[in-house]
Amino acid sequence: EQLRALQLKEGSNTICFRVNSEWQGTQLLTANIYLFSPLAKLVISDVDGTITKSDVLGQMLPRVGVDWSHLGVTALHQCIAVNGYQMVYLTARGIGMATTTKEYLASIKQGEDMLPPAPVLLSPTRLIESLTREVIRRNPEEFKIECLQ
């Protein structure tokens, strides 16, 4: 009922909302809501260690301008999309890295190919907790398995 009231179109839909804060005043936030057909064919692509060459360096090196993506990853993802599949990106990075992760994915260009735009599933945990899970405990699959269940 509430979902229908949003009048979403299939694919990406931009939403805007205001958040009031004592310290920052009123902030305008934007986000995307993706609506897929029940018949959509989804392909879940891991980000860290799959699109990037490694988990940790894949999070750090792009911040200093180093492309740390696997060669051919954009062509592969484009082929998947051209064949009628909808991409969904999955990462154990914390929600605080949402903007930088989305910007990084949108910036990967190899030749003429770029990654297809798609939703990004991130961990709802804070940066320190997600880095601890990824770097110290070395088990980012904890979040990913739970997310996909």
C-alpha positions as CSV (number, residue, x, y, z in Angstrom):
1,E,0.0,0.0,0.0
2,Q,2.7,2.5,1.0
3,L,5.0,1.3,-1.8
4,R,2.2,1.9,-4.4
5,A,1.7,5.4,-3.0
6,L,5.2,6.3,-4.0
7,Q,4.4,5.7,-7.7
8,L,7.8,4.2,-8.5
9,K,8.8,3.4,-12.0
10,E,10.8,0.3,-12.8
11,G,14.5,0.9,-12.3
12,S,16.1,3.7,-10.3
13,N,13.9,6.3,-8.6
14,T,15.3,9.4,-6.8
15,I,13.8,10.4,-3.6
16,C,14.5,13.5,-1.4
17,F,13.7,14.1,2.2
18,R,14.6,16.6,4.9
19,V,16.3,15.8,8.2
20,N,16.3,18.4,11.0
21,S,19.2,18.4,13.4
22,E,20.0,20.7,16.3
23,W,23.6,21.0,15.2
24,Q,23.3,21.1,11.4
25,G,19.9,22.6,10.9
26,T,17.7,21.2,8.1
27,Q,19.6,19.0,5.6
28,L,18.2,17.8,2.3
29,L,19.1,14.2,1.6
30,T,18.7,12.3,-1.7
31,A,18.7,8.6,-2.2
32,N,17.7,6.0,-4.9
33,I,15.0,3.4,-4.5
34,Y,15.2,0.6,-7.1
35,L,12.1,-1.2,-8.2
36,F,12.6,-4.4,-10.1
37,S,10.0,-6.6,-11.8
38,P,9.2,-9.8,-10.0
39,L,10.6,-11.5,-13.2
40,A,13.9,-9.5,-13.2
41,K,17.0,-11.7,-13.4
42,L,19.5,-10.4,-10.8
43,V,23.2,-10.9,-10.6
44,I,24.8,-10.1,-7.3
45,S,28.4,-8.8,-7.7
46,D,30.7,-8.6,-4.8
47,V,32.7,-5.4,-4.8
48,D,35.8,-6.0,-2.6
49,G,38.1,-8.6,-4.0
50,T,35.9,-9.2,-7.0
51,I,35.6,-5.8,-8.7
52,T,38.6,-4.6,-6.8
53,K,41.9,-6.6,-6.7
54,S,41.8,-7.0,-2.9
55,D,39.5,-6.3,0.0
56,V,41.4,-3.7,2.0
57,L,43.5,-2.0,-0.7
58,G,40.3,-1.9,-2.8
59,Q,38.9,0.4,-0.2
60,M,41.9,2.6,0.4
61,L,43.8,3.0,-3.0
62,P,40.9,4.6,-5.0
63,R,40.7,7.3,-2.3
64,V,44.2,8.5,-3.5
65,G,43.4,8.1,-7.2
66,V,44.7,4.6,-7.8
67,D,42.5,2.3,-9.9
68,W,42.5,-1.0,-8.1
69,S,39.9,-2.8,-10.2
70,H,40.5,-6.1,-12.0
71,L,41.2,-5.6,-15.7
72,G,38.1,-6.6,-17.8
73,V,35.6,-6.3,-14.9
74,T,33.7,-3.5,-16.7
75,A,33.4,-5.5,-19.9
76,L,32.2,-8.5,-18.0
77,H,29.5,-6.5,-16.1
78,Q,28.4,-4.8,-19.4
79,C,28.0,-8.2,-21.1
80,I,25.9,-9.4,-18.1
81,A,23.7,-6.3,-18.4
82,V,23.4,-6.5,-22.2
83,N,22.1,-10.0,-21.8
84,G,19.1,-8.8,-19.7
85,Y,20.4,-9.2,-16.2
86,Q,20.2,-6.5,-13.5
87,M,23.3,-6.0,-11.5
88,V,23.3,-5.5,-7.7
89,Y,26.6,-4.7,-6.0
90,L,27.3,-6.1,-2.5
91,T,30.0,-4.9,-0.1
92,A,30.7,-5.4,3.6
93,R,31.8,-1.7,3.8
94,G,29.9,0.3,6.4
95,I,27.0,2.6,5.5
96,G,29.3,5.6,6.2
97,M,31.2,4.7,3.0
98,A,28.0,4.6,0.8
99,T,28.8,7.8,-1.1
100,T,32.5,7.0,-1.7
101,T,31.7,3.5,-2.7
102,K,29.0,4.5,-5.2
103,E,31.3,7.2,-6.6
104,Y,34.1,4.7,-6.9
105,L,31.9,2.2,-8.8
106,A,30.6,5.0,-11.1
107,S,34.2,6.1,-11.8
108,I,35.6,2.7,-13.0
109,K,36.2,3.0,-16.7
110,Q,38.2,0.5,-18.8
111,G,38.4,1.5,-22.4
112,E,34.9,2.5,-23.3
113,D,33.3,0.3,-20.7
114,M,31.9,1.3,-17.3
115,L,30.1,-0.6,-14.7
116,P,26.3,-0.6,-15.2
117,P,24.5,1.6,-12.7
118,A,22.9,-0.6,-10.0
119,P,21.9,-0.6,-6.3
120,V,24.7,-1.1,-3.8
121,L,24.0,-3.1,-0.7
122,L,26.2,-2.0,2.2
123,S,26.5,-3.1,5.8
124,P,24.4,-1.0,8.2
125,T,27.4,-1.0,10.7
126,R,29.7,1.9,11.4
127,L,33.1,2.4,9.7
128,I,35.2,1.0,12.6
129,E,33.0,-2.1,13.0
130,S,33.0,-2.9,9.3
131,L,36.8,-2.3,9.0
132,T,37.3,-4.6,12.1
133,R,35.3,-7.3,10.5
134,E,37.1,-6.9,7.2
135,V,40.7,-6.2,8.3
136,I,41.2,-7.7,11.7
137,R,38.7,-10.6,11.9
138,R,39.0,-11.2,8.1
139,N,35.4,-12.4,7.7
140,P,33.4,-9.9,5.6
141,E,31.2,-12.9,4.6
142,E,29.4,-12.6,7.9
143,F,27.5,-9.6,6.7
144,K,27.2,-10.8,3.1
145,I,25.6,-14.1,3.9
146,E,23.2,-12.5,6.3
147,C,22.3,-9.8,3.7
148,L,21.5,-12.4,1.0
149,Q,19.4,-14.7,3.2
